[in-house]
């Protein structure tokens, strides 16, 4: 007797898988379509913003090789700063222990690229893209920001920022590979769906918030916002 029931369950599997695939593709298409007009690959035509938000990644891959995604983000951030498209850089990434610190690695690389230390601020609590975008507004008091990352990542960051009230544009390095590895592409598809769940179902917030940390006055932030000490601007 149990065989027909089991066959019915198994027969429903393709339908369920199909529905999941449709939802996954539709969610991704919505996010990319909504964000695409705000993602630029030309440093000459991107609108100027006072602050550029550099999203963190490791300078090395799991195999120990130099991470080209990291290099391209550093080159993009440097190009925008030296081209006058941003005045200040907010370096946001993970800092789980003493051996792994994305913001400090970005800072060191940008110093080598000629960006002065006082033009950079750390955000050590950018554990996820969602955290970085919300903290840019709620902790660092930004109303407008230019995200700096790879194109596939920029779509999600722009979508998250704009959905949370942060006027967000993004710059993707023109020399980056348009297509990433299958693993990266698949992970990003899932990350976009997780972002939609965070926004519209779970109402997820960042792991840490805290008091407002005013960026340097020359970034032109609203003077009536509560001031607080800035984060340190140089590594130990």
Backbone as CSV, one residue per row, in Angstrom:
resi,resn,N_x,N_y,N_z,CA_x,CA_y,CA_z,C_x,C_y,C_z
1,UNK,0.793,-1.230,0.000,0.000,0.000,0.000,0.830,1.288,0.000
2,UNK,1.967,1.352,0.717,2.710,2.610,0.758,3.361,2.999,-0.554
3,UNK,3.473,2.024,-1.490,4.183,2.320,-2.736,3.547,3.460,-3.539
4,UNK,2.214,3.498,-3.734,1.619,4.604,-4.498,1.906,5.968,-3.871
5,UNK,1.852,6.029,-2.529,2.123,7.297,-1.862,3.560,7.730,-2.121
6,UNK,4.485,6.756,-2.012,5.893,7.077,-2.260,6.100,7.523,-3.696
7,UNK,5.428,6.852,-4.626,5.554,7.233,-6.028,5.010,8.632,-6.262
8,UNK,3.920,8.961,-5.551,3.357,10.303,-5.702,4.301,11.380,-5.204
9,UNK,4.959,11.101,-4.069,5.920,12.069,-3.527,7.079,12.252,-4.485
10,UNK,7.615,11.138,-4.979,8.733,11.211,-5.915,8.331,11.917,-7.201
11,UNK,7.091,11.693,-7.614,6.640,12.335,-8.834,6.507,13.838,-8.697
12,UNK,6.322,14.297,-7.448,6.185,15.738,-7.218,7.528,16.446,-7.161
13,UNK,8.607,15.684,-7.008,9.929,16.295,-6.875,10.293,17.167,-8.072
14,UNK,10.126,16.668,-9.317,10.462,17.540,-10.455,9.672,18.844,-10.468
15,UNK,8.400,18.786,-10.054,7.586,19.996,-10.015,8.125,20.986,-8.991
16,UNK,8.486,20.473,-7.816,9.026,21.335,-6.763,10.344,21.950,-7.207
17,UNK,11.205,21.122,-7.795,12.497,21.616,-8.285,12.282,22.683,-9.350
18,UNK,11.310,22.449,-10.219,11.010,23.419,-11.264,10.533,24.743,-10.698
19,UNK,9.671,24.679,-9.680,9.171,25.906,-9.057,10.294,26.681,-8.379
20,UNK,11.180,25.952,-7.699,12.324,26.601,-7.047,13.195,27.293,-8.082
21,UNK,13.427,26.605,-9.209,14.253,27.187,-10.267,13.615,28.447,-10.842
22,UNK,12.304,28.417,-11.034,11.607,29.585,-11.565,11.717,30.760,-10.602
23,UNK,11.496,30.493,-9.313,11.598,31.553,-8.305,13.015,32.108,-8.259
24,UNK,14.010,31.222,-8.328,15.410,31.641,-8.298,15.742,32.535,-9.478
25,UNK,15.329,32.120,-10.666,15.610,32.901,-11.867,14.853,34.227,-11.863
26,UNK,13.598,34.201,-11.431,12.803,35.423,-11.407,13.359,36.424,-10.405
27,UNK,13.755,35.946,-9.233,14.319,36.832,-8.222,15.616,37.470,-8.682
28,UNK,16.455,36.666,-9.319,17.710,37.188,-9.840,17.472,38.208,-10.944
29,UNK,16.540,37.898,-11.829,16.252,38.818,-12.934,15.723,40.147,-12.421
30,UNK,14.864,40.106,-11.418,14.320,41.331,-10.833,15.425,42.193,-10.239
31,UNK,16.316,41.568,-9.452,17.378,42.317,-8.793,18.329,42.939,-9.809
32,UNK,18.752,42.155,-10.798,19.702,42.649,-11.792,19.075,43.766,-12.630
33,UNK,17.831,43.576,-13.044,17.150,44.582,-13.861,16.985,45.898,-13.102
34,UNK,16.642,45.810,-11.829,16.444,47.013,-11.028,17.760,47.746,-10.772
35,UNK,18.846,47.002,-10.612,20.125,47.613,-10.252,20.955,48.053,-11.449
36,UNK,20.760,47.421,-12.601,21.633,47.650,-13.758,21.791,49.131,-14.132
37,UNK,20.733,49.950,-14.138,20.921,51.359,-14.532,21.849,52.141,-13.607
38,UNK,22.132,51.604,-12.438,22.939,52.318,-11.452,24.359,51.773,-11.347
39,UNK,24.723,50.842,-12.232,26.056,50.231,-12.220,26.842,50.738,-13.422
40,UNK,28.014,51.283,-13.192,28.836,51.897,-14.233,30.150,51.140,-14.394
41,UNK,30.662,51.133,-15.628,31.975,50.557,-15.907,32.937,51.596,-16.454
42,UNK,32.490,52.842,-16.562,33.300,53.923,-17.096,33.512,54.968,-16.011
43,UNK,34.754,55.085,-15.536,35.055,56.035,-14.475,34.857,57.476,-14.930
44,UNK,34.837,57.686,-16.234,34.660,59.037,-16.740,33.224,59.507,-16.726
45,UNK,32.273,58.591,-16.773,30.861,58.980,-16.842,30.100,58.749,-15.539
46,UNK,30.691,58.029,-14.596,29.970,57.784,-13.351,29.822,59.103,-12.591
47,UNK,28.642,59.388,-12.028,28.471,60.617,-11.252,29.394,60.637,-10.039
48,UNK,29.810,61.829,-9.665,30.678,61.971,-8.496,29.855,61.815,-7.218
49,UNK,30.449,61.175,-6.228,29.874,61.051,-4.897,30.960,61.383,-3.888
50,UNK,30.573,61.807,-2.735,31.580,62.149,-1.738,32.250,60.922,-1.133
51,UNK,31.528,59.804,-1.040,32.084,58.615,-0.393,31.954,57.403,-1.306
52,UNK,33.053,56.652,-1.405,33.051,55.369,-2.091,33.128,54.251,-1.071
53,UNK,32.276,53.255,-1.202,32.223,52.123,-0.283,32.888,50.919,-0.952
54,UNK,34.066,50.542,-0.471,34.791,49.409,-1.034,34.404,48.163,-0.250
55,UNK,33.773,47.215,-0.919,33.328,45.991,-0.255,34.463,44.982,-0.188
56,UNK,34.603,44.360,0.961,35.776,43.543,1.239,35.770,42.173,0.600
57,UNK,36.965,41.698,0.310,37.219,40.327,-0.093,38.658,40.021,0.254
58,UNK,39.016,38.763,0.291,40.381,38.393,0.666,41.358,38.691,-0.466
59,UNK,42.578,39.124,-0.148,43.579,39.341,-1.197,44.096,38.041,-1.803
60,UNK,43.742,36.900,-1.196,44.205,35.609,-1.700,43.036,34.639,-1.841
61,UNK,43.149,33.742,-2.797,42.140,32.710,-2.990,42.372,31.573,-2.004
62,UNK,41.467,30.614,-1.991,41.615,29.467,-1.092,42.864,28.653,-1.393
63,UNK,43.319,28.689,-2.638,44.516,27.943,-3.030,45.803,28.723,-2.751
64,UNK,45.666,29.944,-2.222,46.836,30.735,-1.882,47.309,31.671,-2.978
65,UNK,46.621,31.679,-4.112,47.005,32.583,-5.193,46.424,33.978,-4.953
66,UNK,47.013,34.970,-5.621,46.504,36.336,-5.493,45.098,36.420,-6.073
67,UNK,44.219,37.046,-5.341,42.825,37.155,-5.741,42.649,38.342,-6.691
68,UNK,42.298,38.055,-7.941,42.126,39.121,-8.921,40.924,40.013,-8.587
69,UNK,39.942,39.471,-7.898,38.791,40.286,-7.493,39.236,41.383,-6.531
70,UNK,40.116,41.040,-5.603,40.671,42.023,-4.673,41.457,43.086,-5.440
71,UNK,42.321,42.655,-6.348,43.152,43.588,-7.103,42.286,44.559,-7.909
72,UNK,41.248,44.041,-8.542,40.390,44.899,-9.351,39.637,45.918,-8.486
73,UNK,39.224,45.518,-7.289,38.534,46.473,-6.416,39.474,47.588,-5.977
74,UNK,40.715,47.236,-5.682,41.697,48.244,-5.296,41.960,49.196,-6.464
75,UNK,42.124,48.644,-7.674,42.353,49.484,-8.851,41.158,50.400,-9.111
76,UNK,39.954,49.871,-8.929,38.748,50.667,-9.157,38.635,51.788,-8.135
77,UNK,38.876,51.466,-6.865,38.795,52.483,-5.821,39.840,53.568,-6.042
78,UNK,41.047,53.168,-6.411,42.113,54.126,-6.674,41.763,55.019,-7.856
79,UNK,41.205,54.431,-8.903,40.841,55.206,-10.098,39.779,56.247,-9.781
80,UNK,38.789,55.870,-8.995,37.733,56.821,-8.646,38.271,57.942,-7.761
81,UNK,39.121,57.577,-6.813,39.662,58.602,-5.912,40.558,59.577,-6.674
82,UNK,41.510,59.057,-7.437,42.440,59.925,-8.150,41.749,60.684,-9.292
83,UNK,40.616,60.149,-9.767,39.868,60.833,-10.812,38.875,61.851,-10.278
84,UNK,38.836,62.030,-8.961,37.937,63.012,-8.362,36.488,62.582,-8.303
85,UNK,36.218,61.293,-8.479,34.837,60.813,-8.446,34.358,60.482,-7.040
86,UNK,35.297,60.277,-6.112,34.981,60.139,-4.695,36.048,60.899,-3.914
87,UNK,35.662,61.421,-2.756,36.586,62.164,-1.913,37.102,61.338,-0.746
88,UNK,36.356,60.312,-0.387,36.696,59.516,0.794,36.291,58.067,0.528
89,UNK,37.021,57.131,1.097,36.744,55.708,0.905,36.409,55.058,2.242
90,UNK,35.277,54.392,2.287,34.868,53.603,3.446,35.180,52.144,3.134
91,UNK,36.083,51.546,3.898,36.552,50.183,3.641,35.797,49.228,4.546
92,UNK,34.893,48.462,3.973,33.992,47.622,4.765,34.228,46.147,4.473
93,UNK,34.513,45.384,5.536,34.746,43.958,5.334,34.787,43.214,6.653
94,UNK,35.087,41.944,6.556,35.106,41.073,7.728,36.420,41.211,8.478
95,UNK,36.313,41.028,9.800,37.471,41.115,10.674,37.277,40.110,11.810
96,UNK,37.202,38.801,11.461,36.834,37.808,12.474,37.915,37.492,13.497
97,UNK,39.196,37.657,13.120,40.267,37.328,14.064,41.522,38.109,13.695
98,UNK,42.603,37.843,14.435,43.845,38.591,14.238,44.563,38.230,12.948
99,UNK,44.193,37.121,12.329,44.904,36.672,11.127,44.183,37.039,9.837
100,UNK,42.943,37.497,9.938,42.168,37.812,8.731,41.468,39.145,8.932
101,UNK,41.832,40.128,8.133,41.282,41.472,8.321,41.178,42.151,6.955
102,UNK,40.014,42.080,6.347,39.824,42.623,5.000,40.024,44.135,4.930
103,UNK,39.447,44.933,5.850,39.643,46.383,5.742,41.112,46.800,5.817
104,UNK,41.894,46.179,6.686,43.306,46.554,6.802,44.080,46.197,5.531
105,UNK,43.760,45.046,4.945,44.432,44.657,3.702,44.096,45.634,2.582
106,UNK,42.848,46.066,2.538,42.461,47.049,1.526,43.179,48.372,1.768
107,UNK,43.244,48.771,3.025,43.927,50.014,3.378,45.386,49.972,2.911
108,UNK,46.082,48.888,3.224,47.490,48.774,2.854,47.679,48.815,1.344
109,UNK,46.798,48.135,0.618,46.906,48.133,-0.842,46.609,49.508,-1.422
110,UNK,45.659,50.216,-0.841,45.310,51.540,-1.342,46.381,52.576,-0.998
111,UNK,47.044,52.418,0.126,48.183,53.277,0.446,49.255,53.120,-0.631
112,UNK,49.517,51.880,-1.039,50.488,51.617,-2.105,50.035,52.225,-3.427
113,UNK,48.725,52.349,-3.605,48.179,52.941,-4.832,48.116,54.461,-4.766
114,UNK,48.616,55.038,-3.689,48.688,56.488,-3.608,47.514,57.177,-2.954
115,UNK,46.617,56.426,-2.322,45.493,57.041,-1.611,45.963,57.397,-0.203
116,UNK,45.825,58.645,0.225,46.293,59.033,1.567,45.466,58.386,2.676
117,UNK,46.123,58.095,3.776,45.453,57.414,4.880,44.292,58.173,5.460
118,UNK,44.373,59.519,5.478,43.277,60.286,6.066,42.072,60.395,5.148
119,UNK,42.160,59.778,3.973,41.013,59.745,3.056,40.295,58.400,3.126
120,UNK,40.630,57.608,4.162,40.016,56.292,4.303,39.517,56.077,5.720
121,UNK,38.401,55.364,5.843,37.825,55.012,7.138,37.498,53.530,7.138
122,UNK,37.744,52.877,8.258,37.468,51.450,8.387,36.030,51.183,8.836
123,UNK,35.461,50.133,8.293,34.260,49.516,8.857,34.601,48.046,9.057
124,UNK,34.900,47.683,10.287,35.335,46.326,10.580,34.169,45.348,10.749
125,UNK,32.941,45.812,10.634,31.782,44.950,10.858,30.994,44.702,9.574
126,UNK,31.674,44.769,8.422,31.006,44.464,7.162,31.037,42.978,6.867
127,UNK,30.394,42.189,7.727,30.457,40.740,7.604,29.692,40.222,6.391
128,UNK,28.654,40.942,5.997,27.883,40.595,4.809,27.635,41.876,4.030
129,UNK,27.269,41.723,2.767,26.945,42.896,1.962,25.792,43.666,2.595
130,UNK,24.812,42.957,3.122,23.688,43.593,3.810,24.191,44.455,4.959
131,UNK,25.113,43.924,5.756,25.669,44.667,6.878,26.356,45.946,6.391
132,UNK,27.169,45.813,5.347,27.910,46.969,4.832,26.977,48.069,4.362
133,UNK,25.914,47.707,3.662,25.010,48.707,3.114,24.200,49.397,4.219
134,UNK,23.685,48.629,5.162,22.902,49.232,6.234,23.784,50.092,7.128
135,UNK,24.980,49.606,7.443,25.881,50.361,8.307,26.338,51.668,7.638
136,UNK,26.477,51.656,6.309,26.862,52.882,5.615,25.868,53.997,5.903
137,UNK,24.621,53.639,6.012,23.576,54.642,6.281,23.372,54.872,7.770
138,UNK,23.220,53.788,8.531,22.815,53.905,9.928,23.969,54.216,10.871
139,UNK,25.174,53.764,10.555,26.329,53.999,11.426,27.177,55.166,10.929
140,UNK,27.388,55.234,9.612,28.266,56.270,9.067,27.499,57.468,8.506
141,UNK,26.181,57.432,8.597,25.369,58.601,8.290,25.307,58.995,6.833
142,UNK,25.539,58.053,5.919,25.557,58.403,4.503,24.150,58.399,3.911
143,UNK,23.919,59.329,3.010,22.683,59.349,2.226,22.930,58.883,0.801
144,UNK,24.167,59.075,0.314,24.560,58.680,-1.037,25.901,57.965,-0.963
145,UNK,26.099,56.988,-1.815,27.365,56.258,-1.795,27.623,55.619,-3.151
146,UNK,28.901,55.449,-3.471,29.314,54.709,-4.660,29.948,53.401,-4.223
147,UNK,29.305,52.289,-4.525,29.844,50.973,-4.193,30.931,50.604,-5.190
148,UNK,31.983,49.974,-4.699,33.087,49.532,-5.554,33.274,48.036,-5.363
149,UNK,32.997,47.282,-6.417,33.139,45.827,-6.379,33.076,45.304,-7.811
150,UNK,32.888,43.976,-7.958,32.685,43.401,-9.282,31.227,43.570,-9.712
151,UNK,31.009,43.540,-11.021,29.662,43.798,-11.539,28.625,42.860,-10.935
152,UNK,28.928,41.559,-10.891,27.936,40.607,-10.386,27.565,40.922,-8.934
153,UNK,28.513,41.425,-8.177,28.287,41.772,-6.774,27.606,43.135,-6.644
154,UNK,27.942,44.038,-7.563,27.368,45.387,-7.521,25.847,45.365,-7.619
155,UNK,25.310,44.455,-8.435,23.856,44.389,-8.576,23.183,44.191,-7.206
156,UNK,23.706,43.253,-6.444,23.110,42.949,-5.138,23.309,44.111,-4.157
157,UNK,24.509,44.686,-4.158,24.784,45.788,-3.240,23.896,47.001,-3.534
158,UNK,23.760,47.327,-4.813,22.921,48.463,-5.194,21.462,48.207,-4.801
159,UNK,20.982,47.016,-5.079,19.602,46.676,-4.749,19.366,46.777,-3.241
160,UNK,20.269,46.210,-2.460,20.140,46.251,-1.009,20.157,47.693,-0.499
161,UNK,21.132,48.469,-0.993,21.239,49.839,-0.531,19.987,50.649,-0.820
162,UNK,19.500,50.563,-2.045,18.332,51.360,-2.425,17.071,50.901,-1.702
163,UNK,16.962,49.618,-1.455,15.798,49.138,-0.708,15.818,49.602,0.744
164,UNK,17.013,49.880,1.269,17.148,50.359,2.648,17.341,51.868,2.733
165,UNK,16.983,52.590,1.681,16.956,54.042,1.746,18.268,54.734,1.490
166,UNK,19.258,54.027,0.962,20.561,54.604,0.664,20.684,54.782,-0.843
167,UNK,20.810,56.015,-1.304,20.947,56.278,-2.737,22.289,55.720,-3.195
168,UNK,22.249,54.630,-3.946,23.450,53.854,-4.242,23.686,53.734,-5.738
169,UNK,24.913,54.048,-6.152,25.395,53.696,-7.480,26.622,52.817,-7.290
170,UNK,27.137,52.236,-8.361,28.278,51.332,-8.214,29.207,51.445,-9.406
171,UNK,30.468,51.140,-9.143,31.490,51.140,-10.190,32.123,49.759,-10.240
172,UNK,32.085,49.144,-11.418,32.709,47.846,-11.648,33.919,48.049,-12.555
173,UNK,35.048,47.549,-12.142,36.284,47.739,-12.887,36.128,47.232,-14.321
174,UNK,36.471,48.042,-15.327,36.252,47.631,-16.722,37.107,46.453,-17.175
175,UNK,38.208,46.168,-16.465,39.071,45.060,-16.867,38.721,43.746,-16.183
176,UNK,37.684,43.756,-15.369,37.310,42.523,-14.697,36.728,41.526,-15.696
177,UNK,36.731,40.267,-15.335,36.083,39.251,-16.157,34.576,39.378,-15.979
178,UNK,33.849,39.513,-17.082,32.399,39.618,-16.990,31.789,38.326,-16.447
179,UNK,32.382,37.199,-16.835,31.899,35.917,-16.353,32.847,35.397,-15.287
180,UNK,32.288,34.979,-14.159,33.084,34.395,-13.099,33.003,32.877,-13.204
181,UNK,33.698,32.194,-12.319,33.655,30.733,-12.312,32.234,30.269,-12.003
182,UNK,31.937,29.035,-12.387,30.602,28.486,-12.145,30.275,28.508,-10.655
183,UNK,31.259,28.244,-9.813,31.037,28.254,-8.370,30.638,29.644,-7.887
184,UNK,31.336,30.668,-8.379,31.033,32.042,-7.974,29.664,32.464,-8.485
185,UNK,29.364,32.124,-9.743,28.063,32.486,-10.322,26.920,31.833,-9.545
186,UNK,27.074,30.536,-9.230,26.022,29.823,-8.513,25.849,30.391,-7.111
187,UNK,26.956,30.693,-6.455,26.889,31.260,-5.109,26.194,32.622,-5.119
188,UNK,26.450,33.419,-6.166,25.832,34.742,-6.243,24.326,34.635,-6.485
189,UNK,23.901,33.665,-7.303,22.469,33.466,-7.505,21.785,33.186,-6.168
190,UNK,22.393,32.315,-5.367,21.817,31.985,-4.067,21.883,33.181,-3.119
191,UNK,22.987,33.945,-3.196,23.132,35.121,-2.337,22.063,36.162,-2.655
192,UNK,21.702,36.305,-3.909,20.648,37.259,-4.266,19.305,36.820,-3.707
193,UNK,19.033,35.531,-3.756,17.777,35.050,-3.182,17.774,35.238,-1.676
194,UNK,18.913,34.985,-1.036,19.009,35.207,0.408,18.783,36.678,0.734
195,UNK,19.290,37.575,-0.132,19.091,39.007,0.081,17.616,39.375,0.003
196,UNK,16.892,38.790,-0.949,15.462,39.060,-1.061,14.718,38.571,0.178
197,UNK,15.104,37.415,0.684,14.492,36.908,1.912,14.802,37.831,3.087
198,UNK,16.042,38.289,3.177,16.428,39.198,4.254,15.608,40.482,4.216
199,UNK,15.374,40.992,3.011,14.677,42.264,2.855,13.175,42.152,3.086
200,UNK,12.552,41.149,2.464,11.095,41.139,2.364,10.405,40.083,3.221
201,UNK,11.169,39.171,3.791,10.557,38.125,4.620,11.072,38.194,6.053
202,UNK,12.376,38.190,6.210,12.980,38.096,7.542,13.260,39.446,8.184
203,UNK,13.302,40.516,7.361,13.643,41.856,7.855,14.947,41.813,8.653
204,UNK,15.956,41.218,8.063,17.237,41.003,8.734,18.012,42.309,8.876
205,UNK,18.641,42.488,10.009,19.508,43.633,10.238,20.962,43.192,10.288
206,UNK,21.882,44.129,10.384,23.295,43.785,10.468,23.636,43.143,11.810
207,UNK,24.738,42.435,11.854,25.164,41.789,13.088,25.452,42.825,14.172
208,UNK,26.063,43.928,13.780,26.380,45.007,14.723,25.951,46.338,14.132
209,UNK,25.440,47.212,14.984,25.192,48.595,14.584,26.060,49.502,15.452
210,UNK,25.468,50.235,16.390,26.260,51.112,17.238,25.958,52.567,16.959
211,UNK,26.667,53.452,17.655,26.452,54.880,17.523,26.979,55.387,16.189
212,UNK,26.429,56.541,15.786,26.874,57.163,14.549,28.343,57.528,14.636
213,UNK,29.093,57.192,13.596,30.508,57.515,13.515,30.696,58.451,12.330
214,UNK,30.699,59.727,12.622,30.737,60.740,11.576,32.011,60.620,10.743
215,UNK,31.842,60.593,9.450,33.008,60.620,8.567,33.608,62.019,8.567
216,UNK,34.802,62.241,8.049,35.433,63.571,8.076,34.511,64.643,7.522
217,UNK,34.570,65.858,8.079,33.653,66.938,7.680,33.661,67.257,6.194
218,UNK,34.812,67.042,5.525,34.868,67.427,4.120,34.085,66.490,3.216
219,UNK,33.459,65.439,3.795,32.576,64.607,2.990,31.198,65.250,2.836
220,UNK,30.967,66.363,3.541,29.734,67.113,3.353,28.510,66.489,3.968
221,UNK,28.670,65.663,4.975,27.508,65.062,5.610,26.723,66.119,6.377
222,UNK,25.462,65.845,6.594,24.581,66.824,7.228,25.122,67.237,8.593
223,UNK,25.189,68.536,8.819,25.781,69.037,10.050,24.892,68.802,11.260
224,UNK,23.601,68.573,11.019,22.689,68.422,12.148,22.642,67.000,12.669
225,UNK,23.410,66.075,12.039,23.431,64.703,12.524,24.344,64.611,13.749
226,UNK,24.011,63.751,14.654,24.788,63.590,15.878,26.209,63.166,15.559
227,UNK,27.169,63.877,16.112,28.561,63.570,15.839,29.091,62.569,16.851
228,UNK,30.046,61.780,16.380,30.716,60.815,17.246,32.123,60.653,16.727
229,UNK,33.028,60.123,17.520,34.415,59.960,17.057,34.492,59.079,15.822
230,UNK,35.425,59.390,14.943,35.625,58.582,13.748,36.348,57.300,14.099
231,UNK,36.248,56.313,13.230,37.050,55.113,13.387,38.494,55.461,13.140
232,UNK,39.386,54.630,13.624,40.809,54.849,13.369,41.066,54.844,11.875
233,UNK,42.021,55.625,11.423,42.271,55.743,9.997,43.620,55.185,9.593
234,UNK,44.269,54.454,10.479,45.537,53.839,10.118,45.695,52.550,10.892
235,UNK,46.304,51.537,10.279,46.481,50.266,10.963,47.537,50.364,12.031
236,UNK,47.464,49.463,13.005,48.469,49.456,14.059,49.824,49.022,13.522
